[in-house]
Amino acid sequence: MSILLVDDSEESRLLLQRVLQEAGYGPIITAESGRQALELLGIIGRQITPYDPDVILMDLMMANIDGLEACRQIRSFERTERTPIIVVTAKTDAADLRASYTAGATDFLRKPIVPVELVARVSTAMSLKQELDARILREQELLTKTEELERALKELKNLRGLIAICAKCKRVRSDGTYRKRIEDYLEQCFERKLERDICPDCMEQSYPKAG
């Protein structure tokens, strides 16, 4: 399970990385600023292969693009709008906590970190991400099945009732007039192309074998 670690302090990055790696997490990608994190995620800049972490650990106090602004931009981007974000900061005011959650943070962790607490919060965030991914997959499967049922229902409706066909020209009555060839009508109803072929009996009648 991959983690993006965003902090402008090299000491903090190394500490967090060591604790997480000892707990068995990885790969862990680090960024030293909010801007670099957004570039890695493909939200700004021209990242050819955007990074798609399972969890993001975000410091708040950083130059240029701080943690709050980075959270807001991550949440506004469709691909990362559900990625868990754990804010890790030395700020302890209630206002900072409210601002973090308003910006889109999933959880809040105060510095100096307690390794056991860090691992527990990350584990919870990972479980949340897995649950969300599974739910989205189920929704996609349900949508696919619903579309299949709608197509089947449409085909059944097309089979109900009488089809008026001219006994001479074999055209089907549609919109009150005989103007559709039966092949065109069937292709429209079943949304499939018809394969033209000749049955053995007709082949024998049309092209009798030489005696």
Secondary structure as UniProt FT lines:
FT   STRAND          3..6
FT   HELIX           10..22
FT   TURN            23..24
FT   STRAND          28..31
FT   HELIX           34..40
FT   TURN            41..42
FT   STRAND          55..58
FT   HELIX           67..76
FT   HELIX           78..80
FT   TURN            81..82
FT   STRAND          85..89
FT   HELIX           94..103
FT   STRAND          107..110
FT   HELIX           115..159
FT   TURN            167..169
FT   STRAND          171..174
FT   TURN            175..176
FT   STRAND          177..181
FT   HELIX           182..190
FT   HELIX           200..206
//
